[in-house]
């Protein structure tokens, strides 16, 4: 069995008793200790922080299937990677990112599913290999099993289609971009409202953004990412080379697309 699936199976097995155990603070602390071991390894040491990494999410989710999360890291902290964990989800590791020389880890936005009242943890990996984490508590319910409001055929139409938008106002030396990927991100827990059968899992597993051969970020994801993933990110400016985006899903399908950089409109 691939390493990804072994990890997913362990996490799903661990999730079931967590709901029955209740949602008091001691339970959440114990849950995070277990997840630290399973996701990051038995020798992982993750120090709490209030400043090196922060995350913002609604205290109560308006739509538990589409919860916006923004992660920010301190300038000069030497962050090389980020992980987002939704502790009480059946697949808690929503995303794991590695940043390259063309990327900027100071801000990242994702949309995730939240299946129950839970802590969300943002874990930052620093240049020396150490890890720090911060958490917020979100009240949500049923986000993983919520139907997406379309038939399976409609949801899979134009799958792999991508758009990228650029915005002003990034921190000095960086620009803002939003990548939108059309993909239903079926997680195997959603029931088809017509057939009353569960839709087989098919979800985005990899997203990589680069420009001119230099990595902006590479992301591994799992079933907690929301339908039609949207990723808000920063990139280093002063480069007119185009962006290349590659996306893969759990079926083995892969899509790639190129987007012109906003700087190219100035230099050409």
VEXDREN-2710 file (C-alpha; in Angstrom, 1 decimal):
% VEXDREN-2710
k/r/px/py/pz
1/UNK/0.0/0.0/0.0
2/UNK/1.4/3.5/-0.9
3/UNK/2.7/5.5/2.1
4/UNK/0.0/8.1/1.6
5/UNK/-2.8/5.5/1.9
6/UNK/-1.2/3.9/5.0
7/UNK/-1.1/7.2/6.7
8/UNK/-4.7/8.0/5.6
9/UNK/-5.9/4.6/7.0
10/UNK/-4.2/5.2/10.3
11/UNK/-5.8/8.7/10.6
12/UNK/-9.3/7.5/9.7
13/UNK/-9.0/4.7/12.3
14/UNK/-7.9/7.2/14.9
15/UNK/-10.7/9.6/14.1
16/UNK/-13.7/7.5/15.1
17/UNK/-13.1/7.3/18.9
18/UNK/-12.2/11.0/19.0
19/UNK/-15.8/12.0/18.4
20/UNK/-17.1/9.7/21.1
21/UNK/-14.5/10.9/23.6
22/UNK/-16.0/14.4/23.7
23/UNK/-14.6/17.8/22.9
24/UNK/-13.2/19.1/26.1
25/UNK/-9.8/20.7/26.2
26/UNK/-8.0/17.6/27.6
27/UNK/-9.4/15.5/24.7
28/UNK/-8.2/18.1/22.2
29/UNK/-4.7/18.1/23.7
30/UNK/-4.6/14.3/23.6
31/UNK/-5.8/14.3/20.1
32/UNK/-3.1/16.7/19.0
33/UNK/-0.4/14.6/20.7
34/UNK/-1.6/11.5/18.7
35/UNK/-1.8/13.4/15.4
36/UNK/1.7/14.9/16.0
37/UNK/3.0/11.3/16.2
38/UNK/1.1/10.0/13.2
39/UNK/1.7/12.9/10.8
40/UNK/5.1/14.2/11.8
41/UNK/6.8/11.2/13.2
42/UNK/7.5/9.7/16.6
43/UNK/10.5/11.9/17.2
44/UNK/8.7/15.2/16.2
45/UNK/8.9/18.1/18.6
46/UNK/6.5/20.9/17.8
47/UNK/6.8/24.0/20.0
48/UNK/3.8/26.3/20.4
49/UNK/4.1/29.8/19.2
50/UNK/2.0/33.0/19.2
51/UNK/4.1/35.0/16.8
52/UNK/6.1/32.9/14.3
53/UNK/2.9/31.4/12.7
54/UNK/-0.7/32.5/13.1
55/UNK/-3.9/31.4/11.5
56/UNK/-7.3/33.0/11.1
57/UNK/-10.6/31.1/10.6
58/UNK/-14.2/31.8/11.6
59/UNK/-15.1/30.8/15.1
60/UNK/-18.3/29.3/13.8
61/UNK/-18.4/28.1/10.2
62/UNK/-21.2/29.5/8.1
63/UNK/-20.6/26.6/5.6
64/UNK/-18.7/23.7/7.1
65/UNK/-17.9/22.4/3.7
66/UNK/-16.1/25.7/2.7
67/UNK/-14.2/27.2/5.7
68/UNK/-11.7/29.8/4.8
69/UNK/-8.4/29.6/6.6
70/UNK/-5.5/32.1/6.4
71/UNK/-2.0/31.3/7.7
72/UNK/0.6/34.0/8.2
73/UNK/4.2/33.6/9.2
74/UNK/6.6/36.2/10.6
75/UNK/9.0/37.9/8.2
76/UNK/12.5/36.6/8.6
77/UNK/11.3/33.5/10.5
78/UNK/13.0/31.2/8.0
79/UNK/9.9/29.2/7.2
80/UNK/10.4/26.6/4.5
81/UNK/7.2/24.7/4.9
82/UNK/3.6/24.8/6.3
83/UNK/1.1/22.1/7.2
84/UNK/-2.6/22.6/8.0
85/UNK/-4.2/20.0/10.2
86/UNK/-8.0/19.9/11.0
87/UNK/-7.7/17.8/14.1
88/UNK/-11.1/16.1/14.2
89/UNK/-11.6/15.4/10.5
90/UNK/-11.4/11.8/9.3
91/UNK/-8.4/12.9/7.2
92/UNK/-6.9/15.6/9.4
93/UNK/-3.9/16.6/7.2
94/UNK/-5.5/19.0/4.9
95/UNK/-2.3/20.3/3.2
96/UNK/1.4/20.2/3.5
97/UNK/3.4/22.8/1.6
98/UNK/7.1/23.2/0.7
99/UNK/8.2/26.7/-0.5
100/UNK/10.9/27.4/-3.1
101/UNK/13.0/30.4/-4.0
102/UNK/10.2/32.0/-6.0
103/UNK/7.7/31.6/-3.1
104/UNK/6.9/33.6/0.0
105/UNK/5.5/31.8/3.0
106/UNK/4.3/34.9/4.8
107/UNK/0.6/34.5/3.8
108/UNK/-1.4/31.5/2.6
109/UNK/-5.1/31.0/2.2
110/UNK/-7.0/27.7/1.8
111/UNK/-10.6/26.5/2.0
112/UNK/-11.2/23.3/4.0
113/UNK/-14.0/21.0/5.2
114/UNK/-14.7/20.9/8.9
115/UNK/-16.5/17.8/10.1
116/UNK/-17.0/18.7/13.8
117/UNK/-16.0/21.1/16.5
118/UNK/-12.3/21.1/16.2
119/UNK/-8.9/22.7/16.6
120/UNK/-7.1/23.7/13.4
121/UNK/-3.3/23.6/13.7
122/UNK/-0.9/25.5/11.4
123/UNK/2.6/24.0/11.7
124/UNK/5.6/25.8/10.3
125/UNK/8.8/24.1/9.4
126/UNK/11.9/26.3/9.9
127/UNK/15.2/26.3/8.0
128/UNK/16.9/24.4/10.8
129/UNK/14.3/21.6/10.7
130/UNK/12.5/22.6/13.9
131/UNK/8.7/23.0/13.9
132/UNK/6.4/25.5/15.6
133/UNK/2.6/25.5/15.7
134/UNK/-0.4/27.7/16.5
135/UNK/-4.1/26.7/16.7
136/UNK/-7.6/28.1/16.5
137/UNK/-10.9/26.5/17.5
138/UNK/-13.7/26.3/14.9
139/UNK/-17.3/25.2/15.5
140/UNK/-18.6/23.3/12.4
141/UNK/-20.4/20.1/11.6
142/UNK/-20.8/17.8/8.7
143/UNK/-18.5/19.5/6.3
144/UNK/-16.9/16.2/5.0
145/UNK/-20.2/14.5/4.2
146/UNK/-22.1/17.5/2.9
147/UNK/-23.2/17.0/-0.8
148/UNK/-21.8/19.6/-3.2
149/UNK/-25.2/20.5/-4.8
150/UNK/-24.5/19.1/-8.2
151/UNK/-24.8/15.7/-9.8
152/UNK/-21.5/13.7/-10.1
153/UNK/-21.4/14.3/-13.8
154/UNK/-21.9/18.1/-13.4
155/UNK/-19.4/18.3/-10.6
156/UNK/-16.7/16.6/-12.8
157/UNK/-17.4/18.7/-15.9
158/UNK/-14.3/20.8/-16.9
159/UNK/-12.3/19.0/-14.1
160/UNK/-8.8/20.3/-14.1
161/UNK/-9.6/23.7/-15.5
162/UNK/-7.6/26.4/-13.8
163/UNK/-7.6/30.2/-13.4
164/UNK/-5.1/32.5/-11.7
165/UNK/-5.8/36.0/-10.6
166/UNK/-3.2/38.6/-9.4
167/UNK/-3.8/41.4/-7.0
168/UNK/-1.9/44.4/-5.8
169/UNK/-1.0/45.1/-2.2
170/UNK/1.4/42.3/-1.4
171/UNK/4.2/42.8/1.1
172/UNK/7.4/44.4/-0.1
173/UNK/9.1/42.3/-2.7
174/UNK/6.1/40.0/-3.2
175/UNK/2.9/39.9/-5.1
176/UNK/-0.5/38.3/-4.4
177/UNK/-2.1/35.6/-6.5
178/UNK/-5.1/33.3/-6.3
179/UNK/-5.2/29.9/-8.0
180/UNK/-8.6/28.3/-8.6
181/UNK/-8.8/24.7/-9.7
182/UNK/-12.0/23.1/-10.8
183/UNK/-12.3/19.7/-9.1
184/UNK/-15.1/18.1/-7.0
185/UNK/-12.7/16.7/-4.4
186/UNK/-15.0/13.8/-3.7
187/UNK/-13.8/12.3/-0.4
188/UNK/-15.8/9.1/-0.3
189/UNK/-18.2/10.4/2.4
190/UNK/-20.7/12.2/0.2
191/UNK/-23.9/10.5/-0.8
192/UNK/-25.3/11.0/-4.3
193/UNK/-28.8/12.5/-3.6
194/UNK/-30.3/10.7/-6.6
195/UNK/-28.8/7.2/-6.4
196/UNK/-28.4/7.3/-2.6
197/UNK/-25.0/5.7/-3.1
198/UNK/-21.7/7.1/-1.8
199/UNK/-19.7/8.8/-4.6
200/UNK/-16.2/7.1/-4.9
201/UNK/-13.3/9.2/-3.6
202/UNK/-11.4/11.3/-6.1
203/UNK/-9.6/14.3/-4.8
204/UNK/-6.6/16.6/-5.5
205/UNK/-3.4/15.2/-4.1
206/UNK/-0.7/17.5/-5.5
207/UNK/-0.5/21.2/-6.6
208/UNK/2.8/22.7/-7.8
209/UNK/3.4/26.3/-8.9
210/UNK/6.7/27.4/-10.4
211/UNK/8.0/30.0/-12.7
212/UNK/11.0/29.7/-15.0
213/UNK/12.0/26.5/-13.4
214/UNK/12.0/28.0/-9.8
215/UNK/9.5/26.6/-7.3
216/UNK/6.9/28.9/-5.8
217/UNK/5.4/26.1/-3.7
218/UNK/4.6/22.4/-3.9
219/UNK/1.5/21.2/-1.9
220/UNK/0.3/17.7/-1.0
221/UNK/-3.3/17.6/0.0
222/UNK/-6.0/15.1/1.0
223/UNK/-9.8/14.8/1.5
224/UNK/-10.1/17.8/3.9
225/UNK/-9.6/20.3/1.1
226/UNK/-12.9/21.9/-0.1
227/UNK/-14.5/21.3/-3.5
228/UNK/-13.0/23.4/-6.3
229/UNK/-9.8/24.3/-4.4
230/UNK/-8.8/27.9/-4.1
231/UNK/-5.2/28.8/-3.0
232/UNK/-4.2/32.3/-2.1
233/UNK/-0.4/32.7/-2.1
234/UNK/2.5/35.1/-2.3
235/UNK/5.3/35.0/-4.8
236/UNK/8.5/36.9/-5.3
237/UNK/8.2/39.8/-7.8
238/UNK/10.7/41.3/-10.2
239/UNK/10.4/38.4/-12.7
240/UNK/8.6/38.4/-16.0
241/UNK/8.7/34.7/-16.6
242/UNK/5.3/32.9/-16.7
243/UNK/3.8/30.7/-14.0
244/UNK/3.4/27.0/-14.6
245/UNK/0.8/25.1/-12.5
246/UNK/0.6/21.3/-12.3
247/UNK/-2.2/19.5/-10.5
248/UNK/-2.7/15.8/-9.9
249/UNK/-5.5/13.8/-8.2
250/UNK/-6.0/10.5/-6.5
251/UNK/-7.0/8.8/-9.8
252/UNK/-3.6/9.5/-11.3
253/UNK/-4.9/12.3/-13.6
254/UNK/-2.7/15.3/-14.1
255/UNK/-3.3/18.7/-15.6
256/UNK/-0.8/21.5/-16.4
257/UNK/-1.3/25.1/-17.4
258/UNK/0.8/28.2/-17.9
259/UNK/-0.2/31.7/-16.8
260/UNK/1.6/35.0/-17.8
261/UNK/3.1/37.0/-15.0
262/UNK/1.7/40.5/-14.4
263/UNK/5.2/41.8/-14.8
264/UNK/5.3/40.6/-18.4
265/UNK/2.6/43.2/-19.3
266/UNK/5.0/45.9/-18.1
267/UNK/8.2/44.6/-19.7
268/UNK/6.8/43.6/-23.1
END
